[in-house]
Amino acid sequence: MEESASCDEGLEVGGPGDASPEAVVHAAAAAQLAVERYRDRAWSTGPTRSLGEIQVQAQGLRDALVQMLSREPSIEEVAEALRMEAEAARVESADHAVSAPMA
C-alpha cells in the first residue's frame, strides 16, 4: 500500500500535462512494480503445464478403464496406467532416437 500512496507524491491536482517529468517517471515505475507483483503472484498460483497435461492423460485413461472394467477404476489403477503409458512413450522416443539418421 505504501507504493500506491507514494505515487501521488509530487502530482498536482491539475491535468495530466501539469505533472513534472520526475513525477511521471516515478508514477510509471510504481505502476510497473505493481504489475510485476501482480503477475508474479498470479502465475505462481496456477498449475504447471506438465501437471495439466498429466491431468488430461489421466482423464483419458480413466475413461478407457471405465470402458474396459465396466466400473470406476481406483486411483491406483489409473496411476498404473499412467506409468505404463509413460514407459511406452520413453521406449518410443528412444526408438525414434536410434532410428533417426545421423546428420
A tleap script that builds the chain and sets N, CA, C and O, in Angstrom:
source leaprc.protein.ff14SB
mol = sequence {
  NMET GLU GLU SER ALA SER CYS ASP GLU GLY
  LEU GLU VAL GLY GLY PRO GLY ASP ALA SER
  PRO GLU ALA VAL VAL HIE ALA ALA ALA ALA
  ALA GLN LEU ALA VAL GLU ARG TYR ARG ASP
  ARG ALA TRP SER THR GLY PRO THR ARG SER
  LEU GLY GLU ILE GLN VAL GLN ALA GLN GLY
  LEU ARG ASP ALA LEU VAL GLN MET LEU SER
  ARG GLU PRO SER ILE GLU GLU VAL ALA GLU
  ALA LEU ARG MET GLU ALA GLU ALA ALA ARG
  VAL GLU SER ALA ASP HIE ALA VAL SER ALA
  PRO MET CALA
}
set mol.1.N position { 0.812 -1.188 0.000 }
set mol.1.CA position { 0.000 0.000 0.000 }
set mol.1.C position { 0.860 1.258 0.000 }
set mol.1.O position { 0.435 2.297 -0.504 }
set mol.2.N position { 2.059 1.174 0.558 }
set mol.2.CA position { 2.895 2.354 0.626 }
set mol.2.C position { 3.274 2.842 -0.759 }
set mol.2.O position { 3.378 4.047 -0.985 }
set mol.3.N position { 3.488 1.898 -1.711 }
set mol.3.CA position { 3.874 2.307 -3.049 }
set mol.3.C position { 2.794 3.154 -3.704 }
set mol.3.O position { 3.095 4.173 -4.327 }
set mol.4.N position { 1.522 2.734 -3.563 }
set mol.4.CA position { 0.455 3.484 -4.206 }
set mol.4.C position { 0.288 4.846 -3.561 }
set mol.4.O position { -0.062 5.807 -4.246 }
set mol.5.N position { 0.530 4.957 -2.248 }
set mol.5.CA position { 0.431 6.245 -1.585 }
set mol.5.C position { 1.555 7.156 -2.056 }
set mol.5.O position { 1.353 8.362 -2.194 }
set mol.6.N position { 2.745 6.593 -2.306 }
set mol.6.CA position { 3.857 7.427 -2.734 }
set mol.6.C position { 3.752 7.821 -4.201 }
set mol.6.O position { 4.472 8.714 -4.649 }
set mol.7.N position { 2.859 7.166 -4.967 }
set mol.7.CA position { 2.668 7.531 -6.367 }
set mol.7.C position { 2.093 8.926 -6.487 }
set mol.7.O position { 2.372 9.633 -7.455 }
set mol.8.N position { 1.294 9.329 -5.516 }
set mol.8.CA position { 0.645 10.625 -5.573 }
set mol.8.C position { 1.591 11.754 -5.212 }
set mol.8.O position { 1.285 12.923 -5.445 }
set mol.9.N position { 2.739 11.412 -4.644 }
set mol.9.CA position { 3.710 12.420 -4.257 }
set mol.9.C position { 4.161 13.209 -5.465 }
set mol.9.O position { 4.550 12.624 -6.476 }
set mol.10.N position { 4.119 14.501 -5.383 }
set mol.10.CA position { 4.594 15.356 -6.461 }
set mol.10.C position { 3.588 15.597 -7.552 }
set mol.10.O position { 3.849 16.414 -8.435 }
set mol.11.N position { 2.450 14.935 -7.542 }
set mol.11.CA position { 1.431 15.174 -8.557 }
set mol.11.C position { 0.502 16.274 -8.080 }
set mol.11.O position { 0.013 16.244 -6.951 }
set mol.12.N position { 0.274 17.202 -8.911 }
set mol.12.CA position { -0.613 18.311 -8.600 }
set mol.12.C position { -2.045 17.924 -8.938 }
set mol.12.O position { -2.279 16.907 -9.592 }
set mol.13.N position { -2.992 18.721 -8.499 }
set mol.13.CA position { -4.396 18.465 -8.761 }
set mol.13.C position { -4.750 18.802 -10.204 }
set mol.13.O position { -5.824 18.419 -10.669 }
set mol.14.N position { -3.896 19.495 -10.914 }
set mol.14.CA position { -4.165 19.918 -12.286 }
set mol.14.C position { -4.263 18.747 -13.247 }
set mol.14.O position { -4.283 17.596 -12.812 }
set mol.15.N position { -4.323 19.015 -14.540 }
set mol.15.CA position { -4.461 17.988 -15.564 }
set mol.15.C position { -3.188 17.198 -15.762 }
set mol.15.O position { -2.170 17.493 -15.135 }
set mol.16.N position { -3.229 16.198 -16.624 }
set mol.16.CA position { -2.069 15.338 -16.841 }
set mol.16.C position { -0.860 16.090 -17.380 }
set mol.16.O position { 0.276 15.704 -17.106 }
set mol.17.N position { -1.080 17.131 -18.123 }
set mol.17.CA position { 0.037 17.886 -18.674 }
set mol.17.C position { 0.746 18.733 -17.647 }
set mol.17.O position { 1.827 19.252 -17.923 }
set mol.18.N position { 0.165 18.891 -16.462 }
set mol.18.CA position { 0.759 19.728 -15.420 }
set mol.18.C position { 1.765 18.976 -14.560 }
set mol.18.O position { 2.473 19.616 -13.783 }
set mol.19.N position { 1.866 17.649 -14.656 }
set mol.19.CA position { 2.772 16.862 -13.822 }
set mol.19.C position { 4.207 17.072 -14.268 }
set mol.19.O position { 4.490 17.208 -15.458 }
set mol.20.N position { 5.110 17.097 -13.291 }
set mol.20.CA position { 6.525 17.252 -13.616 }
set mol.20.C position { 7.048 15.947 -14.211 }
set mol.20.O position { 6.486 14.884 -13.948 }
set mol.21.N position { 8.114 16.011 -15.006 }
set mol.21.CA position { 8.676 14.784 -15.587 }
set mol.21.C position { 9.115 13.781 -14.513 }
set mol.21.O position { 8.980 12.572 -14.703 }
set mol.22.N position { 9.638 14.280 -13.386 }
set mol.22.CA position { 10.057 13.385 -12.316 }
set mol.22.C position { 8.862 12.631 -11.736 }
set mol.22.O position { 8.961 11.444 -11.423 }
set mol.23.N position { 7.740 13.321 -11.595 }
set mol.23.CA position { 6.540 12.685 -11.052 }
set mol.23.C position { 6.010 11.622 -12.009 }
set mol.23.O position { 5.539 10.570 -11.577 }
set mol.24.N position { 6.087 11.896 -13.297 }
set mol.24.CA position { 5.617 10.927 -14.298 }
set mol.24.C position { 6.498 9.689 -14.286 }
set mol.24.O position { 5.989 8.570 -14.340 }
set mol.25.N position { 7.817 9.872 -14.216 }
set mol.25.CA position { 8.746 8.741 -14.167 }
set mol.25.C position { 8.489 7.917 -12.908 }
set mol.25.O position { 8.480 6.687 -12.958 }
set mol.26.N position { 8.280 8.595 -11.780 }
set mol.26.CA position { 8.013 7.895 -10.520 }
set mol.26.C position { 6.701 7.112 -10.601 }
set mol.26.O position { 6.635 5.966 -10.156 }
set mol.27.N position { 5.680 7.714 -11.155 }
set mol.27.CA position { 4.385 7.036 -11.277 }
set mol.27.C position { 4.488 5.835 -12.209 }
set mol.27.O position { 3.902 4.789 -11.931 }
set mol.28.N position { 5.223 5.968 -13.309 }
set mol.28.CA position { 5.388 4.860 -14.252 }
set mol.28.C position { 6.149 3.709 -13.597 }
set mol.28.O position { 5.797 2.545 -13.788 }
set mol.29.N position { 7.184 4.028 -12.829 }
set mol.29.CA position { 7.956 2.985 -12.154 }
set mol.29.C position { 7.092 2.270 -11.109 }
set mol.29.O position { 7.164 1.047 -10.982 }
set mol.30.N position { 6.286 3.016 -10.369 }
set mol.30.CA position { 5.409 2.410 -9.366 }
set mol.30.C position { 4.359 1.535 -10.031 }
set mol.30.O position { 4.037 0.464 -9.516 }
set mol.31.N position { 3.819 1.966 -11.162 }
set mol.31.CA position { 2.827 1.166 -11.885 }
set mol.31.C position { 3.458 -0.120 -12.406 }
set mol.31.O position { 2.840 -1.183 -12.334 }
set mol.32.N position { 4.673 -0.040 -12.927 }
set mol.32.CA position { 5.364 -1.233 -13.420 }
set mol.32.C position { 5.614 -2.217 -12.278 }
set mol.32.O position { 5.445 -3.423 -12.454 }
set mol.33.N position { 6.010 -1.719 -11.125 }
set mol.33.CA position { 6.242 -2.571 -9.964 }
set mol.33.C position { 4.945 -3.279 -9.556 }
set mol.33.O position { 4.957 -4.469 -9.241 }
set mol.34.N position { 3.838 -2.549 -9.561 }
set mol.34.CA position { 2.552 -3.146 -9.195 }
set mol.34.C position { 2.156 -4.242 -10.166 }
set mol.34.O position { 1.651 -5.284 -9.747 }
set mol.35.N position { 2.378 -4.026 -11.465 }
set mol.35.CA position { 2.056 -5.036 -12.473 }
set mol.35.C position { 2.940 -6.264 -12.286 }
set mol.35.O position { 2.452 -7.390 -12.370 }
set mol.36.N position { 4.227 -6.067 -12.034 }
set mol.36.CA position { 5.139 -7.199 -11.839 }
set mol.36.C position { 4.755 -8.013 -10.609 }
set mol.36.O position { 4.788 -9.243 -10.644 }
set mol.37.N position { 4.390 -7.333 -9.522 }
set mol.37.CA position { 3.970 -8.063 -8.317 }
set mol.37.C position { 2.705 -8.862 -8.580 }
set mol.37.O position { 2.594 -10.009 -8.147 }
set mol.38.N position { 1.756 -8.270 -9.280 }
set mol.38.CA position { 0.518 -8.980 -9.598 }
set mol.38.C position { 0.818 -10.199 -10.465 }
set mol.38.O position { 0.313 -11.291 -10.208 }
set mol.39.N position { 1.645 -10.006 -11.496 }
set mol.39.CA position { 1.989 -11.096 -12.406 }
set mol.39.C position { 2.670 -12.234 -11.663 }
set mol.39.O position { 2.337 -13.401 -11.871 }
set mol.40.N position { 3.619 -11.901 -10.800 }
set mol.40.CA position { 4.343 -12.935 -10.059 }
set mol.40.C position { 3.418 -13.723 -9.153 }
set mol.40.O position { 3.539 -14.945 -9.057 }
set mol.41.N position { 2.497 -13.046 -8.486 }
set mol.41.CA position { 1.566 -13.743 -7.598 }
set mol.41.C position { 0.561 -14.563 -8.388 }
set mol.41.O position { 0.251 -15.690 -8.002 }
set mol.42.N position { 0.048 -14.026 -9.480 }
set mol.42.CA position { -0.975 -14.724 -10.266 }
set mol.42.C position { -0.389 -15.979 -10.921 }
set mol.42.O position { -1.035 -17.027 -10.927 }
set mol.43.N position { 0.826 -15.885 -11.470 }
set mol.43.CA position { 1.412 -17.024 -12.158 }
set mol.43.C position { 1.821 -18.123 -11.187 }
set mol.43.O position { 1.779 -19.302 -11.537 }
set mol.44.N position { 2.211 -17.758 -9.992 }
set mol.44.CA position { 2.693 -18.776 -9.067 }
set mol.44.C position { 1.563 -19.607 -8.469 }
set mol.44.O position { 1.824 -20.657 -7.882 }
set mol.45.N position { 0.315 -19.165 -8.603 }
set mol.45.CA position { -0.784 -19.915 -8.002 }
set mol.45.C position { -1.393 -20.939 -8.953 }
set mol.45.O position { -2.149 -21.801 -8.504 }
set mol.46.N position { -1.097 -20.879 -10.226 }
set mol.46.CA position { -1.691 -21.800 -11.189 }
set mol.46.C position { -0.895 -23.081 -11.318 }
set mol.46.O position { 0.287 -23.113 -10.975 }
set mol.47.N position { -1.529 -24.144 -11.811 }
set mol.47.CA position { -0.794 -25.401 -12.001 }
set mol.47.C position { 0.172 -25.281 -13.174 }
set mol.47.O position { -0.021 -24.467 -14.077 }
set mol.48.N position { 1.195 -26.094 -13.143 }
set mol.48.CA position { 2.171 -26.084 -14.229 }
set mol.48.C position { 1.567 -26.741 -15.469 }
set mol.48.O position { 0.579 -27.470 -15.380 }
set mol.49.N position { 2.162 -26.481 -16.600 }
set mol.49.CA position { 1.688 -27.068 -17.853 }
set mol.49.C position { 1.785 -28.589 -17.828 }
set mol.49.O position { 0.872 -29.284 -18.273 }
set mol.50.N position { 2.900 -29.100 -17.302 }
set mol.50.CA position { 3.070 -30.567 -17.267 }
set mol.50.C position { 2.008 -31.221 -16.392 }
set mol.50.O position { 1.531 -32.310 -16.710 }
set mol.51.N position { 1.630 -30.568 -15.292 }
set mol.51.CA position { 0.582 -31.119 -14.447 }
set mol.51.C position { -0.753 -31.121 -15.183 }
set mol.51.O position { -1.532 -32.065 -15.054 }
set mol.52.N position { -1.018 -30.075 -15.951 }
set mol.52.CA position { -2.239 -30.035 -16.753 }
set mol.52.C position { -2.265 -31.138 -17.796 }
set mol.52.O position { -3.307 -31.746 -18.041 }
set mol.53.N position { -1.104 -31.399 -18.417 }
set mol.53.CA position { -1.027 -32.469 -19.415 }
set mol.53.C position { -1.264 -33.838 -18.775 }
set mol.53.O position { -1.933 -34.696 -19.351 }
set mol.54.N position { -0.711 -34.028 -17.585 }
set mol.54.CA position { -0.927 -35.292 -16.872 }
set mol.54.C position { -2.402 -35.452 -16.521 }
set mol.54.O position { -2.943 -36.555 -16.604 }
set mol.55.N position { -3.048 -34.374 -16.134 }
set mol.55.CA position { -4.473 -34.439 -15.808 }
set mol.55.C position { -5.294 -34.858 -17.024 }
set mol.55.O position { -6.213 -35.667 -16.902 }
set mol.56.N position { -4.967 -34.313 -18.195 }
set mol.56.CA position { -5.680 -34.682 -19.425 }
set mol.56.C position { -5.447 -36.161 -19.736 }
set mol.56.O position { -6.384 -36.877 -20.088 }
set mol.57.N position { -4.202 -36.619 -19.606 }
set mol.57.CA position { -3.890 -38.037 -19.845 }
set mol.57.C position { -4.638 -38.937 -18.867 }
set mol.57.O position { -5.197 -39.960 -19.263 }
set mol.58.N position { -4.649 -38.557 -17.594 }
set mol.58.CA position { -5.313 -39.364 -16.576 }
set mol.58.C position { -6.811 -39.451 -16.849 }
set mol.58.O position { -7.408 -40.513 -16.671 }
set mol.59.N position { -7.421 -38.361 -17.276 }
set mol.59.CA position { -8.854 -38.381 -17.572 }
set mol.59.C position { -9.147 -39.314 -18.745 }
set mol.59.O position { -10.109 -40.082 -18.710 }
set mol.60.N position { -8.318 -39.244 -19.779 }
set mol.60.CA position { -8.495 -40.138 -20.925 }
set mol.60.C position { -8.322 -41.600 -20.541 }
set mol.60.O position { -9.090 -42.461 -20.969 }
set mol.61.N position { -7.301 -41.873 -19.727 }
set mol.61.CA position { -7.071 -43.247 -19.280 }
set mol.61.C position { -8.196 -43.720 -18.370 }
set mol.61.O position { -8.595 -44.883 -18.438 }
set mol.62.N position { -8.711 -42.840 -17.522 }
set mol.62.CA position { -9.817 -43.216 -16.645 }
set mol.62.C position { -11.030 -43.601 -17.475 }
set mol.62.O position { -11.694 -44.597 -17.189 }
set mol.63.N position { -11.319 -42.809 -18.509 }
set mol.63.CA position { -12.458 -43.119 -19.377 }
set mol.63.C position { -12.270 -44.477 -20.063 }
set mol.63.O position { -13.212 -45.264 -20.159 }
set mol.64.N position { -11.055 -44.744 -20.536 }
set mol.64.CA position { -10.778 -46.032 -21.186 }
set mol.64.C position { -10.903 -47.186 -20.190 }
set mol.64.O position { -11.418 -48.251 -20.529 }
set mol.65.N position { -10.428 -46.967 -18.959 }
set mol.65.CA position { -10.528 -48.019 -17.947 }
set mol.65.C position { -11.978 -48.278 -17.552 }
set mol.65.O position { -12.346 -49.422 -17.281 }
set mol.66.N position { -12.796 -47.250 -17.515 }
set mol.66.CA position { -14.221 -47.439 -17.218 }
set mol.66.C position { -14.837 -48.349 -18.278 }
set mol.66.O position { -15.627 -49.233 -17.948 }
set mol.67.N position { -14.487 -48.143 -19.545 }
set mol.67.CA position { -14.999 -48.985 -20.632 }
set mol.67.C position { -14.511 -50.427 -20.488 }
set mol.67.O position { -15.284 -51.371 -20.653 }
set mol.68.N position { -13.230 -50.586 -20.180 }
set mol.68.CA position { -12.650 -51.925 -20.080 }
set mol.68.C position { -13.145 -52.695 -18.853 }
set mol.68.O position { -13.436 -53.888 -18.936 }
set mol.69.N position { -13.237 -52.009 -17.728 }
set mol.69.CA position { -13.550 -52.676 -16.466 }
set mol.69.C position { -15.049 -52.693 -16.144 }
set mol.69.O position { -15.492 -53.437 -15.268 }
set mol.70.N position { -15.812 -51.881 -16.847 }
set mol.70.CA position { -17.253 -51.715 -16.585 }
set mol.70.C position { -17.513 -51.236 -15.151 }
set mol.70.O position { -18.537 -51.558 -14.548 }
set mol.71.N position { -16.577 -50.474 -14.635 }
set mol.71.CA position { -16.716 -49.871 -13.302 }
set mol.71.C position { -15.735 -48.705 -13.209 }
set mol.71.O position { -14.868 -48.528 -14.065 }
set mol.72.N position { -15.894 -47.927 -12.163 }
set mol.72.CA position { -14.976 -46.811 -11.920 }
set mol.72.C position { -13.625 -47.368 -11.471 }
set mol.72.O position { -13.578 -48.129 -10.505 }
set mol.73.N position { -12.524 -47.013 -12.142 }
set mol.73.CA position { -11.215 -47.537 -11.735 }
set mol.73.C position { -10.742 -46.865 -10.438 }
set mol.73.O position { -11.139 -45.743 -10.126 }
set mol.74.N position { -9.907 -47.556 -9.710 }
set mol.74.CA position { -9.329 -46.976 -8.495 }
set mol.74.C position { -8.220 -46.003 -8.891 }
set mol.74.O position { -7.750 -46.000 -10.029 }
set mol.75.N position { -7.823 -45.198 -7.947 }
set mol.75.CA position { -6.726 -44.255 -8.196 }
set mol.75.C position { -5.460 -45.018 -8.552 }
set mol.75.O position { -4.695 -44.594 -9.419 }
set mol.76.N position { -5.241 -46.135 -7.890 }
set mol.76.CA position { -4.044 -46.932 -8.156 }
set mol.76.C position { -4.050 -47.483 -9.579 }
set mol.76.O position { -3.005 -47.531 -10.228 }
set mol.77.N position { -5.222 -47.901 -10.069 }
set mol.77.CA position { -5.315 -48.422 -11.443 }
set mol.77.C position { -5.026 -47.334 -12.470 }
set mol.77.O position { -4.354 -47.589 -13.470 }
set mol.78.N position { -5.521 -46.138 -12.236 }
set mol.78.CA position { -5.239 -45.020 -13.157 }
set mol.78.C position { -3.757 -44.671 -13.098 }
set mol.78.O position { -3.135 -44.423 -14.130 }
set mol.79.N position { -3.187 -44.652 -11.887 }
set mol.79.CA position { -1.763 -44.346 -11.742 }
set mol.79.C position { -0.904 -45.378 -12.462 }
set mol.79.O position { 0.074 -45.024 -13.120 }
set mol.80.N position { -1.268 -46.658 -12.339 }
set mol.80.CA position { -0.524 -47.710 -13.033 }
set mol.80.C position { -0.625 -47.542 -14.544 }
set mol.80.O position { 0.365 -47.714 -15.256 }
set mol.81.N position { -1.802 -47.213 -15.030 }
set mol.81.CA position { -1.979 -46.983 -16.468 }
set mol.81.C position { -1.142 -45.798 -16.934 }
set mol.81.O position { -0.581 -45.828 -18.029 }
set mol.82.N position { -1.055 -44.764 -16.119 }
set mol.82.CA position { -0.216 -43.606 -16.462 }
set mol.82.C position { 1.253 -44.003 -16.519 }
set mol.82.O position { 1.976 -43.595 -17.429 }
set mol.83.N position { 1.694 -44.796 -15.551 }
set mol.83.CA position { 3.099 -45.242 -15.550 }
set mol.83.C position { 3.406 -46.068 -16.793 }
set mol.83.O position { 4.461 -45.904 -17.406 }
set mol.84.N position { 2.480 -46.959 -17.166 }
set mol.84.CA position { 2.697 -47.786 -18.358 }
set mol.84.C position { 2.732 -46.911 -19.604 }
set mol.84.O position { 3.542 -47.149 -20.500 }
set mol.85.N position { 1.870 -45.908 -19.674 }
set mol.85.CA position { 1.867 -45.021 -20.837 }
set mol.85.C position { 3.162 -44.213 -20.891 }
set mol.85.O position { 3.711 -43.998 -21.971 }
set mol.86.N position { 3.650 -43.767 -19.744 }
set mol.86.CA position { 4.904 -43.012 -19.706 }
set mol.86.C position { 6.066 -43.891 -20.145 }
set mol.86.O position { 6.945 -43.438 -20.879 }
set mol.87.N position { 6.077 -45.134 -19.704 }
set mol.87.CA position { 7.140 -46.064 -20.109 }
set mol.87.C position { 7.090 -46.318 -21.609 }
set mol.87.O position { 8.134 -46.359 -22.261 }
set mol.88.N position { 5.897 -46.490 -22.168 }
set mol.88.CA position { 5.756 -46.702 -23.613 }
set mol.88.C position { 6.241 -45.476 -24.386 }
set mol.88.O position { 6.859 -45.610 -25.442 }
set mol.89.N position { 5.965 -44.300 -23.869 }
set mol.89.CA position { 6.424 -43.072 -24.536 }
set mol.89.C position { 7.945 -42.981 -24.506 }
set mol.89.O position { 8.562 -42.560 -25.484 }
set mol.90.N position { 8.557 -43.379 -23.377 }
set mol.90.CA position { 10.021 -43.359 -23.293 }
set mol.90.C position { 10.637 -44.331 -24.287 }
set mol.90.O position { 11.614 -43.998 -24.959 }
set mol.91.N position { 10.072 -45.534 -24.386 }
set mol.91.CA position { 10.576 -46.540 -25.324 }
set mol.91.C position { 10.420 -46.042 -26.752 }
set mol.91.O position { 11.333 -46.193 -27.564 }
set mol.92.N position { 9.271 -45.450 -27.065 }
set mol.92.CA position { 9.027 -44.946 -28.414 }
set mol.92.C position { 9.997 -43.824 -28.763 }
set mol.92.O position { 10.511 -43.779 -29.881 }
set mol.93.N position { 10.251 -42.917 -27.820 }
set mol.93.CA position { 11.175 -41.820 -28.117 }
set mol.93.C position { 12.600 -42.349 -28.269 }
set mol.93.O position { 13.372 -41.821 -29.070 }
set mol.94.N position { 12.956 -43.384 -27.511 }
set mol.94.CA position { 14.279 -43.998 -27.648 }
set mol.94.C position { 14.396 -44.678 -29.005 }
set mol.94.O position { 15.451 -44.615 -29.637 }
set mol.95.N position { 13.320 -45.334 -29.466 }
set mol.95.CA position { 13.325 -45.979 -30.782 }
set mol.95.C position { 13.517 -44.950 -31.886 }
set mol.95.O position { 14.252 -45.187 -32.844 }
set mol.96.N position { 12.851 -43.803 -31.748 }
set mol.96.CA position { 12.991 -42.750 -32.756 }
set mol.96.C position { 14.402 -42.176 -32.757 }
set mol.96.O position { 14.938 -41.839 -33.812 }
set mol.97.N position { 14.995 -42.067 -31.588 }
set mol.97.CA position { 16.356 -41.523 -31.498 }
set mol.97.C position { 17.356 -42.475 -32.143 }
set mol.97.O position { 18.301 -42.029 -32.794 }
set mol.98.N position { 17.160 -43.770 -31.972 }
set mol.98.CA position { 18.064 -44.750 -32.546 }
set mol.98.C position { 17.900 -44.835 -34.057 }
set mol.98.O position { 18.883 -44.953 -34.789 }
set mol.99.N position { 16.629 -44.773 -34.530 }
set mol.99.CA position { 16.378 -44.940 -35.971 }
set mol.99.C position { 16.540 -43.651 -36.757 }
set mol.99.O position { 16.510 -43.676 -37.987 }
set mol.100.N position { 16.711 -42.521 -36.073 }
set mol.100.CA position { 16.861 -41.250 -36.778 }
set mol.100.C position { 18.217 -41.225 -37.490 }
set mol.100.O position { 19.230 -41.614 -36.909 }
set mol.101.N position { 18.237 -40.768 -38.750 }
set mol.101.CA position { 19.504 -40.718 -39.477 }
set mol.101.C position { 20.436 -39.662 -38.897 }
set mol.101.O position { 19.990 -38.587 -38.495 }
set mol.102.N position { 21.693 -39.959 -38.854 }
set mol.102.CA position { 22.682 -39.024 -38.354 }
set mol.102.C position { 22.957 -37.967 -39.426 }
set mol.102.O position { 23.038 -38.270 -40.616 }
set mol.103.N position { 23.098 -36.733 -38.978 }
set mol.103.CA position { 23.351 -35.638 -39.924 }
set mol.103.C position { 24.822 -35.388 -40.085 }
set mol.103.O position { 25.219 -34.503 -40.842 }
savepdb mol mol.pdb
quit
